Amino acid sequence: MSLCISEDHVLNTLESRILFDFFYCIKKLDISINCDIIMCMEPIEIFKALSNESRLQILHWLKDPEIHFTPHEGIDMRNIGVCVCQVTEKLKMTQSTASQYLSILQRAGLLKTERIGKYTYYKRNEETIREIGLFFNNEI
């Protein structure tokens, strides 16, 4: 017995899934039209990411990285970011813990990453941080 699925069926199924995901995400967000915090991200996830003192400290340091870190040679920390090893050293924690904290902040949309060679650099996502301020101003 063979199963034959048409290309149209696959495309319709894919389109249906994309529409379902879109409307499901919209339904989960209950924010004003002026505040577009990371489509498909519940604000509670952002607040969970911010609920740790060390993660807040990382965001603070990354606001002015040239004050808090020594740059890698040839790296503009303002535009590229700060390496996980620099954050690890500053936190005085294991690289595993620092990486986990950075990953949580990134998944919440608060950090952007850039990979150069064997290093991953992190910088603040200023757009998301600005939108959080608007969310507080308009919704809370």
N, CA, C and O atoms as CSV, one atom per row, in Angstrom:
chain,resi,resn,atom,element,x,y,z
A,1,MET,N,N,0.849,-1.172,0.000
A,1,MET,CA,C,0.000,0.000,0.000
A,1,MET,C,C,0.896,1.236,0.000
A,1,MET,O,O,1.787,1.362,0.840
A,2,SER,N,N,0.660,2.135,-0.933
A,2,SER,CA,C,1.458,3.358,-0.971
A,2,SER,C,C,0.569,4.559,-0.677
A,2,SER,O,O,-0.629,4.559,-0.960
A,3,LEU,N,N,1.178,5.555,-0.116
A,3,LEU,CA,C,0.461,6.778,0.231
A,3,LEU,C,C,0.954,7.881,-0.680
A,3,LEU,O,O,2.153,8.150,-0.755
A,4,CYS,N,N,0.028,8.514,-1.370
A,4,CYS,CA,C,0.400,9.568,-2.296
A,4,CYS,C,C,-0.195,10.886,-1.804
A,4,CYS,O,O,-1.412,11.015,-1.671
A,5,ILE,N,N,0.671,11.861,-1.536
A,5,ILE,CA,C,0.223,13.168,-1.061
A,5,ILE,C,C,0.616,14.195,-2.118
A,5,ILE,O,O,1.773,14.271,-2.534
A,6,SER,N,N,-0.347,14.965,-2.534
A,6,SER,CA,C,-0.070,15.947,-3.581
A,6,SER,C,C,0.716,17.135,-3.032
A,6,SER,O,O,0.694,17.421,-1.835
A,7,GLU,N,N,1.413,17.820,-3.945
A,7,GLU,CA,C,2.163,19.015,-3.580
A,7,GLU,C,C,1.228,20.095,-3.043
A,7,GLU,O,O,1.583,20.806,-2.102
A,8,ASP,N,N,0.031,20.226,-3.632
A,8,ASP,CA,C,-0.949,21.204,-3.153
A,8,ASP,C,C,-1.362,20.927,-1.714
A,8,ASP,O,O,-1.525,21.853,-0.919
A,9,HIS,N,N,-1.529,19.649,-1.384
A,9,HIS,CA,C,-1.915,19.291,-0.021
A,9,HIS,C,C,-0.816,19.694,0.966
A,9,HIS,O,O,-1.096,20.227,2.039
A,10,VAL,N,N,0.438,19.432,0.586
A,10,VAL,CA,C,1.565,19.798,1.452
A,10,VAL,C,C,1.601,21.305,1.639
A,10,VAL,O,O,1.759,21.778,2.765
A,11,LEU,N,N,1.459,22.075,0.558
A,11,LEU,CA,C,1.481,23.531,0.656
A,11,LEU,C,C,0.312,24.038,1.485
A,11,LEU,O,O,0.489,24.925,2.320
A,12,ASN,N,N,-0.894,23.484,1.269
A,12,ASN,CA,C,-2.053,23.910,2.058
A,12,ASN,C,C,-1.850,23.598,3.530
A,12,ASN,O,O,-2.215,24.394,4.396
A,13,THR,N,N,-1.263,22.434,3.815
A,13,THR,CA,C,-1.006,22.062,5.203
A,13,THR,C,C,0.011,23.020,5.821
A,13,THR,O,O,-0.160,23.456,6.959
A,14,LEU,N,N,1.060,23.345,5.079
A,14,LEU,CA,C,2.080,24.273,5.568
A,14,LEU,C,C,1.476,25.658,5.791
A,14,LEU,O,O,1.716,26.285,6.823
A,15,GLU,N,N,0.695,26.132,4.824
A,15,GLU,CA,C,0.045,27.438,4.979
A,15,GLU,C,C,-0.887,27.439,6.183
A,15,GLU,O,O,-0.932,28.414,6.932
A,16,SER,N,N,-1.622,26.364,6.371
A,16,SER,CA,C,-2.524,26.263,7.527
A,16,SER,C,C,-1.748,26.323,8.830
A,16,SER,O,O,-2.161,26.987,9.781
A,17,ARG,N,N,-0.609,25.619,8.868
A,17,ARG,CA,C,0.210,25.602,10.086
A,17,ARG,C,C,0.765,26.995,10.386
A,17,ARG,O,O,0.770,27.425,11.540
A,18,ILE,N,N,1.230,27.698,9.357
A,18,ILE,CA,C,1.761,29.047,9.551
A,18,ILE,C,C,0.672,29.975,10.064
A,18,ILE,O,O,0.900,30.747,10.996
A,19,LEU,N,N,-0.512,29.905,9.460
A,19,LEU,CA,C,-1.630,30.746,9.918
A,19,LEU,C,C,-2.026,30.390,11.338
A,19,LEU,O,O,-2.284,31.279,12.150
A,20,PHE,N,N,-2.078,29.073,11.658
A,20,PHE,CA,C,-2.421,28.661,13.016
A,20,PHE,C,C,-1.416,29.225,14.015
A,20,PHE,O,O,-1.799,29.791,15.039
A,21,ASP,N,N,-0.117,29.065,13.711
A,21,ASP,CA,C,0.926,29.572,14.609
A,21,ASP,C,C,0.794,31.078,14.804
A,21,ASP,O,O,0.923,31.579,15.921
A,22,PHE,N,N,0.538,31.792,13.720
A,22,PHE,CA,C,0.408,33.243,13.799
A,22,PHE,C,C,-0.756,33.633,14.709
A,22,PHE,O,O,-0.591,34.445,15.620
A,23,PHE,N,N,-1.936,33.053,14.459
A,23,PHE,CA,C,-3.102,33.431,15.253
A,23,PHE,C,C,-3.006,32.936,16.689
A,23,PHE,O,O,-3.520,33.585,17.601
A,24,TYR,N,N,-2.352,31.793,16.903
A,24,TYR,CA,C,-2.149,31.301,18.258
A,24,TYR,C,C,-1.286,32.282,19.045
A,24,TYR,O,O,-1.580,32.589,20.201
A,25,CYS,N,N,-0.222,32.769,18.413
A,25,CYS,CA,C,0.672,33.729,19.073
A,25,CYS,C,C,-0.044,35.045,19.351
A,25,CYS,O,O,0.113,35.615,20.431
A,26,ILE,N,N,-0.818,35.529,18.407
A,26,ILE,CA,C,-1.557,36.770,18.606
A,26,ILE,C,C,-2.515,36.618,19.785
A,26,ILE,O,O,-2.645,37.522,20.609
A,27,LYS,N,N,-3.182,35.469,19.858
A,27,LYS,CA,C,-4.135,35.224,20.938
A,27,LYS,C,C,-3.446,35.247,22.304
A,27,LYS,O,O,-4.026,35.718,23.282
A,28,LYS,N,N,-2.224,34.745,22.376
A,28,LYS,CA,C,-1.507,34.688,23.645
A,28,LYS,C,C,-1.067,36.071,24.115
A,28,LYS,O,O,-0.946,36.308,25.317
A,29,LEU,N,N,-0.827,36.987,23.176
A,29,LEU,CA,C,-0.395,38.325,23.540
A,29,LEU,C,C,-1.599,39.217,23.797
A,29,LEU,O,O,-2.511,39.287,22.973
A,30,ASP,N,N,-1.605,39.875,24.900
A,30,ASP,CA,C,-2.692,40.795,25.210
A,30,ASP,C,C,-2.084,42.168,25.477
A,30,ASP,O,O,-2.073,42.652,26.609
A,31,ILE,N,N,-1.578,42.783,24.412
A,31,ILE,CA,C,-0.943,44.082,24.555
A,31,ILE,C,C,-1.529,45.038,23.540
A,31,ILE,O,O,-2.154,44.614,22.568
A,32,SER,N,N,-1.329,46.329,23.761
A,32,SER,CA,C,-1.930,47.334,22.883
A,32,SER,C,C,-1.277,47.353,21.513
A,32,SER,O,O,-0.196,46.801,21.311
A,33,ILE,N,N,-1.954,47.996,20.582
A,33,ILE,CA,C,-1.448,48.092,19.206
A,33,ILE,C,C,-0.148,48.886,19.149
A,33,ILE,O,O,0.643,48.701,18.224
A,34,ASN,N,N,0.082,49.755,20.108
A,34,ASN,CA,C,1.293,50.577,20.132
A,34,ASN,C,C,2.498,49.824,20.668
A,34,ASN,O,O,3.621,50.321,20.585
A,35,CYS,N,N,2.289,48.653,21.207
A,35,CYS,CA,C,3.362,47.927,21.874
A,35,CYS,C,C,3.484,46.544,21.265
A,35,CYS,O,O,2.631,45.691,21.512
A,36,ASP,N,N,4.524,46.296,20.472
A,36,ASP,CA,C,4.665,45.077,19.692
A,36,ASP,C,C,5.825,44.253,20.221
A,36,ASP,O,O,6.792,44.027,19.493
A,37,ILE,N,N,5.760,43.798,21.462
A,37,ILE,CA,C,6.877,43.064,22.062
A,37,ILE,C,C,6.993,41.692,21.435
A,37,ILE,O,O,6.118,40.842,21.600
A,38,ILE,N,N,8.063,41.488,20.730
A,38,ILE,CA,C,8.492,40.212,20.170
A,38,ILE,C,C,7.321,39.297,19.825
A,38,ILE,O,O,6.993,38.377,20.574
A,39,MET,N,N,6.703,39.564,18.688
A,39,MET,CA,C,5.581,38.726,18.252
A,39,MET,C,C,5.845,37.277,18.644
A,39,MET,O,O,6.950,36.771,18.448
A,40,CYS,N,N,4.869,36.632,19.179
A,40,CYS,CA,C,4.923,35.226,19.596
A,40,CYS,C,C,5.710,35.013,20.892
A,40,CYS,O,O,6.018,33.871,21.233
A,41,MET,N,N,6.040,36.069,21.614
A,41,MET,CA,C,6.719,35.913,22.894
A,41,MET,C,C,5.802,36.461,23.966
A,41,MET,O,O,5.397,37.622,23.901
A,42,GLU,N,N,5.472,35.652,24.943
A,42,GLU,CA,C,4.650,36.136,26.026
A,42,GLU,C,C,5.475,37.090,26.884
A,42,GLU,O,O,6.627,36.796,27.201
A,43,PRO,N,N,4.898,38.226,27.261
A,43,PRO,CA,C,5.644,39.157,28.119
A,43,PRO,C,C,6.173,38.493,29.386
A,43,PRO,O,O,7.220,38.890,29.898
A,44,ILE,N,N,5.468,37.493,29.894
A,44,ILE,CA,C,5.916,36.830,31.124
A,44,ILE,C,C,7.296,36.198,30.930
A,44,ILE,O,O,8.078,36.133,31.878
A,45,GLU,N,N,7.607,35.730,29.714
A,45,GLU,CA,C,8.922,35.135,29.452
A,45,GLU,C,C,10.025,36.181,29.568
A,45,GLU,O,O,11.120,35.884,30.048
A,46,ILE,N,N,9.741,37.383,29.136
A,46,ILE,CA,C,10.714,38.469,29.270
A,46,ILE,C,C,10.925,38.787,30.744
A,46,ILE,O,O,12.058,38.966,31.192
A,47,PHE,N,N,9.838,38.855,31.491
A,47,PHE,CA,C,9.945,39.168,32.918
A,47,PHE,C,C,10.675,38.062,33.672
A,47,PHE,O,O,11.412,38.344,34.617
A,48,LYS,N,N,10.482,36.817,33.271
A,48,LYS,CA,C,11.226,35.714,33.895
A,48,LYS,C,C,12.729,35.886,33.636
A,48,LYS,O,O,13.547,35.676,34.531
A,49,ALA,N,N,13.075,36.265,32.422
A,49,ALA,CA,C,14.493,36.462,32.086
A,49,ALA,C,C,15.100,37.590,32.910
A,49,ALA,O,O,16.286,37.559,33.241
A,50,LEU,N,N,14.281,38.586,33.239
A,50,LEU,CA,C,14.765,39.733,34.013
A,50,LEU,C,C,14.726,39.497,35.523
A,50,LEU,O,O,15.145,40.358,36.297
A,51,SER,N,N,14.229,38.340,35.941
A,51,SER,CA,C,14.018,38.105,37.375
A,51,SER,C,C,15.252,37.587,38.108
A,51,SER,O,O,15.143,37.130,39.246
A,52,ASN,N,N,16.405,37.649,37.486
A,52,ASN,CA,C,17.641,37.180,38.091
A,52,ASN,C,C,18.636,38.332,38.159
A,52,ASN,O,O,18.865,39.016,37.161
A,53,GLU,N,N,19.222,38.548,39.320
A,53,GLU,CA,C,20.132,39.677,39.525
A,53,GLU,C,C,21.334,39.651,38.575
A,53,GLU,O,O,21.749,40.694,38.072
A,54,SER,N,N,21.884,38.475,38.334
A,54,SER,CA,C,23.045,38.374,37.441
A,54,SER,C,C,22.663,38.700,36.001
A,54,SER,O,O,23.433,39.347,35.291
A,55,ARG,N,N,21.486,38.260,35.562
A,55,ARG,CA,C,21.048,38.577,34.197
A,55,ARG,C,C,20.786,40.074,34.045
A,55,ARG,O,O,21.091,40.658,33.006
A,56,LEU,N,N,20.223,40.690,35.077
A,56,LEU,CA,C,20.053,42.147,35.049
A,56,LEU,C,C,21.406,42.843,35.000
A,56,LEU,O,O,21.567,43.848,34.308
A,57,GLN,N,N,22.375,42.311,35.730
A,57,GLN,CA,C,23.719,42.884,35.740
A,57,GLN,C,C,24.343,42.795,34.343
A,57,GLN,O,O,24.994,43.738,33.893
A,58,ILE,N,N,24.147,41.670,33.664
A,58,ILE,CA,C,24.669,41.508,32.305
A,58,ILE,C,C,24.092,42.586,31.392
A,58,ILE,O,O,24.828,43.223,30.639
A,59,LEU,N,N,22.777,42.793,31.458
A,59,LEU,CA,C,22.147,43.829,30.626
A,59,LEU,C,C,22.703,45.208,30.955
A,59,LEU,O,O,22.909,46.030,30.062
A,60,HIS,N,N,22.945,45.457,32.238
A,60,HIS,CA,C,23.520,46.742,32.650
A,60,HIS,C,C,24.925,46.908,32.064
A,60,HIS,O,O,25.243,47.958,31.505
A,61,TRP,N,N,25.762,45.883,32.189
A,61,TRP,CA,C,27.119,45.958,31.658
A,61,TRP,C,C,27.118,46.163,30.145
A,61,TRP,O,O,27.927,46.926,29.617
A,62,LEU,N,N,26.205,45.478,29.450
A,62,LEU,CA,C,26.171,45.570,27.987
A,62,LEU,C,C,25.615,46.905,27.497
A,62,LEU,O,O,25.736,47.227,26.315
A,63,LYS,N,N,25.012,47.680,28.388
A,63,LYS,CA,C,24.548,49.012,27.995
A,63,LYS,C,C,25.739,49.901,27.631
A,63,LYS,O,O,25.673,50.679,26.679
A,64,ASP,N,N,26.825,49.781,28.394
A,64,ASP,CA,C,28.065,50.525,28.142
A,64,ASP,C,C,29.237,49.550,28.200
A,64,ASP,O,O,30.013,49.574,29.155
A,65,PRO,N,N,29.373,48.690,27.183
A,65,PRO,CA,C,30.382,47.627,27.270
A,65,PRO,C,C,31.820,48.129,27.377
A,65,PRO,O,O,32.659,47.476,27.999
A,66,GLU,N,N,32.111,49.287,26.773
A,66,GLU,CA,C,33.491,49.775,26.820
A,66,GLU,C,C,33.908,50.186,28.235
A,66,GLU,O,O,35.103,50.253,28.524
A,67,ILE,N,N,32.966,50.456,29.100
A,67,ILE,CA,C,33.270,50.798,30.499
A,67,ILE,C,C,33.544,49.533,31.317
A,67,ILE,O,O,34.379,49.542,32.221
A,68,HIS,N,N,32.838,48.448,30.993
A,68,HIS,CA,C,32.860,47.250,31.837
A,68,HIS,C,C,33.731,46.100,31.329
A,68,HIS,O,O,34.027,45.173,32.083
A,69,PHE,N,N,34.142,46.149,30.069
A,69,PHE,CA,C,34.900,45.042,29.486
A,69,PHE,C,C,36.099,45.556,28.701
A,69,PHE,O,O,36.115,46.692,28.227
A,70,THR,N,N,37.108,44.688,28.576
A,70,THR,CA,C,38.246,44.959,27.702
A,70,THR,C,C,37.948,44.271,26.378
A,70,THR,O,O,37.677,43.070,26.362
A,71,PRO,N,N,37.991,45.005,25.264
A,71,PRO,CA,C,37.598,44.394,23.983
A,71,PRO,C,C,38.611,43.385,23.464
A,71,PRO,O,O,39.809,43.483,23.733
A,72,HIS,N,N,38.101,42.411,22.711
A,72,HIS,CA,C,38.997,41.543,21.951
A,72,HIS,C,C,39.609,42.391,20.848
A,72,HIS,O,O,39.000,43.356,20.386
A,73,GLU,N,N,40.800,42.033,20.433
A,73,GLU,CA,C,41.498,42.799,19.397
A,73,GLU,C,C,40.661,42.871,18.118
A,73,GLU,O,O,40.229,41.852,17.580
A,74,GLY,N,N,40.445,44.102,17.648
A,74,GLY,CA,C,39.714,44.316,16.407
A,74,GLY,C,C,38.203,44.236,16.533
A,74,GLY,O,O,37.504,44.291,15.521
A,75,ILE,N,N,37.677,44.107,17.746
A,75,ILE,CA,C,36.234,43.983,17.947
A,75,ILE,C,C,35.675,45.276,18.538
A,75,ILE,O,O,36.120,45.733,19.590
A,76,ASP,N,N,34.708,45.851,17.857
A,76,ASP,CA,C,33.990,47.022,18.365
A,76,ASP,C,C,32.837,46.507,19.214
A,76,ASP,O,O,31.825,46.048,18.685
A,77,MET,N,N,32.989,46.582,20.520
A,77,MET,CA,C,32.001,46.009,21.430
A,77,MET,C,C,30.622,46.653,21.284
A,77,MET,O,O,29.608,45.994,21.515
A,78,ARG,N,N,30.574,47.898,20.914
A,78,ARG,CA,C,29.292,48.590,20.765
A,78,ARG,C,C,28.495,47.999,19.593
A,78,ARG,O,O,27.277,47.848,19.678
A,79,ASN,N,N,29.201,47.665,18.495
A,79,ASN,CA,C,28.522,47.141,17.299
A,79,ASN,C,C,28.473,45.620,17.231
A,79,ASN,O,O,27.487,45.057,16.755
A,80,ILE,N,N,29.515,44.952,17.696
A,80,ILE,CA,C,29.598,43.489,17.603
A,80,ILE,C,C,29.103,42.831,18.883
A,80,ILE,O,O,28.315,41.886,18.830
A,81,GLY,N,N,29.552,43.315,20.017
A,81,GLY,CA,C,29.137,42.745,21.292
A,81,GLY,C,C,30.319,42.306,22.134
A,81,GLY,O,O,31.472,42.636,21.853
A,82,VAL,N,N,30.002,41.559,23.163
A,82,VAL,CA,C,30.978,41.088,24.144
A,82,VAL,C,C,30.973,39.567,24.119
A,82,VAL,O,O,29.913,38.945,24.051
A,83,CYS,N,N,32.146,38.977,24.173
A,83,CYS,CA,C,32.296,37.527,24.127
A,83,CYS,C,C,31.819,36.881,25.434
A,83,CYS,O,O,31.925,37.473,26.508
A,84,VAL,N,N,31.299,35.671,25.321
A,84,VAL,CA,C,30.829,34.945,26.498
A,84,VAL,C,C,31.948,34.797,27.530
A,84,VAL,O,O,31.682,34.825,28.732
A,85,CYS,N,N,33.198,34.638,27.078
A,85,CYS,CA,C,34.307,34.479,28.036
A,85,CYS,C,C,34.515,35.757,28.854
A,85,CYS,O,O,34.915,35.690,30.016
A,86,GLN,N,N,34.245,36.923,28.249
A,86,GLN,CA,C,34.369,38.185,28.981
A,86,GLN,C,C,33.270,38.297,30.044
A,86,GLN,O,O,33.523,38.762,31.155
A,87,VAL,N,N,32.071,37.877,29.705
A,87,VAL,CA,C,30.953,37.904,30.663
A,87,VAL,C,C,31.225,36.918,31.786
A,87,VAL,O,O,30.970,37.215,32.953
A,88,THR,N,N,31.744,35.736,31.436
A,88,THR,CA,C,32.068,34.711,32.435
A,88,THR,C,C,33.051,35.258,33.465
A,88,THR,O,O,32.861,35.093,34.670
A,89,GLU,N,N,34.096,35.905,32.979
A,89,GLU,CA,C,35.115,36.469,33.867
A,89,GLU,C,C,34.520,37.544,34.780
A,89,GLU,O,O,34.813,37.588,35.975
A,90,LYS,N,N,33.695,38.394,34.212
A,90,LYS,CA,C,33.098,39.496,34.972
A,90,LYS,C,C,32.118,38.983,36.030
A,90,LYS,O,O,32.064,39.519,37.137
A,91,LEU,N,N,31.345,37.948,35.694
A,91,LEU,CA,C,30.376,37.380,36.639
A,91,LEU,C,C,31.049,36.582,37.751
A,91,LEU,O,O,30.473,36.373,38.818
A,92,LYS,N,N,32.290,36.135,37.484
A,92,LYS,CA,C,32.999,35.246,38.413
A,92,LYS,C,C,32.191,33.965,38.641
A,92,LYS,O,O,32.031,33.494,39.767
A,93,MET,N,N,31.686,33.421,37.523
A,93,MET,CA,C,30.916,32.173,37.540
A,93,MET,C,C,31.503,31.247,36.482
A,93,MET,O,O,32.400,31.637,35.735
A,94,THR,N,N,30.995,30.030,36.423
A,94,THR,CA,C,31.457,29.102,35.395
A,94,THR,C,C,30.944,29.552,34.030
A,94,THR,O,O,29.949,30.270,33.930
A,95,GLN,N,N,31.647,29.114,32.977
A,95,GLN,CA,C,31.210,29.454,31.627
A,95,GLN,C,C,29.844,28.849,31.333
A,95,GLN,O,O,29.046,29.436,30.602
A,96,SER,N,N,29.576,27.692,31.893
A,96,SER,CA,C,28.285,27.036,31.699
A,96,SER,C,C,27.145,27.907,32.229
A,96,SER,O,O,26.124,28.074,31.560
A,97,THR,N,N,27.320,28.455,33.419
A,97,THR,CA,C,26.294,29.314,34.018
A,97,THR,C,C,26.137,30.608,33.223
A,97,THR,O,O,25.021,31.035,32.931
A,98,ALA,N,N,27.257,31.222,32.879
A,98,ALA,CA,C,27.200,32.465,32.097
A,98,ALA,C,C,26.520,32.222,30.760
A,98,ALA,O,O,25.692,33.028,30.334
A,99,SER,N,N,26.853,31.129,30.092
A,99,SER,CA,C,26.233,30.794,28.806
A,99,SER,C,C,24.737,30.572,28.957
A,99,SER,O,O,23.948,30.981,28.106
A,100,GLN,N,N,24.357,29.924,30.042
A,100,GLN,CA,C,22.932,29.698,30.289
A,100,GLN,C,C,22.208,31.030,30.486
A,100,GLN,O,O,21.129,31.229,29.928
A,101,TYR,N,N,22.774,31.931,31.260
A,101,TYR,CA,C,22.161,33.239,31.479
A,101,TYR,C,C,22.035,34.022,30.171
A,101,TYR,O,O,21.000,34.631,29.901
A,102,LEU,N,N,23.093,34.000,29.365
A,102,LEU,CA,C,23.063,34.703,28.083
A,102,LEU,C,C,22.012,34.087,27.154
A,102,LEU,O,O,21.315,34.803,26.436
A,103,SER,N,N,21.908,32.777,27.174
A,103,SER,CA,C,20.932,32.081,26.342
A,103,SER,C,C,19.499,32.448,26.745
A,103,SER,O,O,18.646,32.652,25.880
A,104,ILE,N,N,19.238,32.530,28.021
A,104,ILE,CA,C,17.909,32.911,28.515
A,104,ILE,C,C,17.566,34.319,28.053
A,104,ILE,O,O,16.451,34.572,27.595
A,105,LEU,N,N,18.519,35.233,28.170
A,105,LEU,CA,C,18.298,36.613,27.722
A,105,LEU,C,C,18.094,36.681,26.209
A,105,LEU,O,O,17.283,37.467,25.720
A,106,GLN,N,N,18.831,35.857,25.478
A,106,GLN,CA,C,18.688,35.843,24.017
A,106,GLN,C,C,17.322,35.285,23.613
A,106,GLN,O,O,16.653,35.862,22.757
A,107,ARG,N,N,16.904,34.179,24.212
A,107,ARG,CA,C,15.601,33.588,23.875
A,107,ARG,C,C,14.452,34.533,24.199
A,107,ARG,O,O,13.411,34.496,23.542
A,108,ALA,N,N,14.634,35.370,25.198
A,108,ALA,CA,C,13.607,36.354,25.552
A,108,ALA,C,C,13.636,37.552,24.605
A,108,ALA,O,O,12.774,38.428,24.680
A,109,GLY,N,N,14.625,37.590,23.715
A,109,GLY,CA,C,14.723,38.683,22.753
A,109,GLY,C,C,15.470,39.895,23.269
A,109,GLY,O,O,15.480,40.940,22.618
A,110,LEU,N,N,16.096,39.774,24.428
A,110,LEU,CA,C,16.787,40.910,25.041
A,110,LEU,C,C,18.220,41.074,24.551
A,110,LEU,O,O,18.812,42.143,24.704
A,111,LEU,N,N,18.780,40.022,23.962
A,111,LEU,CA,C,20.143,40.066,23.425
A,111,LEU,C,C,20.162,39.593,21.983
A,111,LEU,O,O,19.335,38.784,21.563
A,112,LYS,N,N,21.127,40.117,21.233
A,112,LYS,CA,C,21.420,39.656,19.880
A,112,LYS,C,C,22.792,39.003,19.918
A,112,LYS,O,O,23.632,39.352,20.747
A,113,THR,N,N,23.012,38.058,19.020
A,113,THR,CA,C,24.315,37.392,18.974
A,113,THR,C,C,24.940,37.522,17.596
A,113,THR,O,O,24.259,37.693,16.585
A,114,GLU,N,N,26.262,37.435,17.599
A,114,GLU,CA,C,27.013,37.380,16.349
A,114,GLU,C,C,28.179,36.432,16.558
A,114,GLU,O,O,28.941,36.559,17.517
A,115,ARG,N,N,28.302,35.494,15.660
A,115,ARG,CA,C,29.383,34.502,15.735
A,115,ARG,C,C,30.519,34.949,14.816
A,115,ARG,O,O,30.309,35.200,13.629
A,116,ILE,N,N,31.734,35.047,15.384
A,116,ILE,CA,C,32.926,35.376,14.604
A,116,ILE,C,C,33.982,34.345,14.983
A,116,ILE,O,O,34.475,34.326,16.110
A,117,GLY,N,N,34.316,33.496,14.030
A,117,GLY,CA,C,35.273,32.427,14.314
A,117,GLY,C,C,34.734,31.507,15.382
A,117,GLY,O,O,33.612,31.011,15.283
A,118,LYS,N,N,35.541,31.281,16.407
A,118,LYS,CA,C,35.105,30.385,17.487
A,118,LYS,C,C,34.390,31.127,18.615
A,118,LYS,O,O,33.982,30.511,19.600
A,119,TYR,N,N,34.236,32.434,18.480
A,119,TYR,CA,C,33.623,33.236,19.541
A,119,TYR,C,C,32.200,33.660,19.192
A,119,TYR,O,O,31.888,33.953,18.038
A,120,THR,N,N,31.343,33.687,20.213
A,120,THR,CA,C,29.995,34.239,20.073
A,120,THR,C,C,29.946,35.518,20.892
A,120,THR,O,O,30.295,35.538,22.072
A,121,TYR,N,N,29.508,36.575,20.244
A,121,TYR,CA,C,29.437,37.899,20.878
A,121,TYR,C,C,27.981,38.273,21.129
A,121,TYR,O,O,27.104,38.006,20.307
A,122,TYR,N,N,27.746,38.891,22.271
A,122,TYR,CA,C,26.398,39.281,22.692
A,122,TYR,C,C,26.310,40.790,22.851
A,122,TYR,O,O,27.224,41.432,23.368
A,123,LYS,N,N,25.194,41.341,22.398
A,123,LYS,CA,C,24.910,42.753,22.643
A,123,LYS,C,C,23.415,42.892,22.915
A,123,LYS,O,O,22.620,42.013,22.584
A,124,ARG,N,N,23.059,44.007,23.519
A,124,ARG,CA,C,21.659,44.264,23.860
A,124,ARG,C,C,20.811,44.457,22.609
A,124,ARG,O,O,21.267,45.009,21.608
A,125,ASN,N,N,19.577,43.992,22.687
A,125,ASN,CA,C,18.603,44.267,21.632
A,125,ASN,C,C,17.835,45.505,22.079
A,125,ASN,O,O,16.818,45.406,22.766
A,126,GLU,N,N,18.329,46.659,21.685
A,126,GLU,CA,C,17.771,47.938,22.159
A,126,GLU,C,C,16.308,48.126,21.755
A,126,GLU,O,O,15.538,48.756,22.479
A,127,GLU,N,N,15.929,47.583,20.609
A,127,GLU,CA,C,14.537,47.708,20.161
A,127,GLU,C,C,13.588,47.004,21.139
A,127,GLU,O,O,12.561,47.562,21.524
A,128,THR,N,N,13.934,45.798,21.529
A,128,THR,CA,C,13.098,45.061,22.480
A,128,THR,C,C,13.065,45.761,23.832
A,128,THR,O,O,12.008,45.855,24.455
A,129,ILE,N,N,14.192,46.242,24.280
A,129,ILE,CA,C,14.251,46.921,25.574
A,129,ILE,C,C,13.397,48.187,25.543
A,129,ILE,O,O,12.726,48.507,26.524
A,130,ARG,N,N,13.419,48.898,24.435
A,130,ARG,CA,C,12.571,50.088,24.269
A,130,ARG,C,C,11.085,49.693,24.281
A,130,ARG,O,O,10.261,50.389,24.875
A,131,GLU,N,N,10.751,48.579,23.626
A,131,GLU,CA,C,9.367,48.113,23.592
A,131,GLU,C,C,8.874,47.691,24.972
A,131,GLU,O,O,7.694,47.851,25.285
A,132,ILE,N,N,9.765,47.156,25.795
A,132,ILE,CA,C,9.382,46.797,27.160
A,132,ILE,C,C,8.993,48.056,27.934
A,132,ILE,O,O,8.019,48.057,28.686
A,133,GLY,N,N,9.768,49.131,27.740
A,133,GLY,CA,C,9.426,50.410,28.369
A,133,GLY,C,C,8.057,50.894,27.925
A,133,GLY,O,O,7.275,51.378,28.743
A,134,LEU,N,N,7.761,50.767,26.631
A,134,LEU,CA,C,6.436,51.153,26.127
A,134,LEU,C,C,5.345,50.274,26.718
A,134,LEU,O,O,4.263,50.755,27.053
A,135,PHE,N,N,5.634,48.989,26.843
A,135,PHE,CA,C,4.670,48.072,27.439
A,135,PHE,C,C,4.316,48.502,28.866
A,135,PHE,O,O,3.142,48.551,29.234
A,136,PHE,N,N,5.334,48.810,29.656
A,136,PHE,CA,C,5.091,49.275,31.022
A,136,PHE,C,C,4.285,50.573,31.017
A,136,PHE,O,O,3.335,50.734,31.782
A,137,ASN,N,N,4.675,51.470,30.161
A,137,ASN,CA,C,4.017,52.774,30.090
A,137,ASN,C,C,2.549,52.653,29.671
A,137,ASN,O,O,1.690,53.347,30.215
A,138,ASN,N,N,2.260,51.777,28.710
A,138,ASN,CA,C,0.912,51.680,28.157
A,138,ASN,C,C,0.012,50.657,28.833
A,138,ASN,O,O,-1.209,50.816,28.838
A,139,GLU,N,N,0.601,49.606,29.404
A,139,GLU,CA,C,-0.219,48.496,29.870
A,139,GLU,C,C,-0.239,48.287,31.384
A,139,GLU,O,O,-1.190,47.720,31.922
A,140,ILE,N,N,0.789,48.736,32.055
A,140,ILE,CA,C,0.865,48.431,33.497
A,140,ILE,C,C,0.715,49.714,34.289
A,140,ILE,O,O,0.748,49.687,35.519
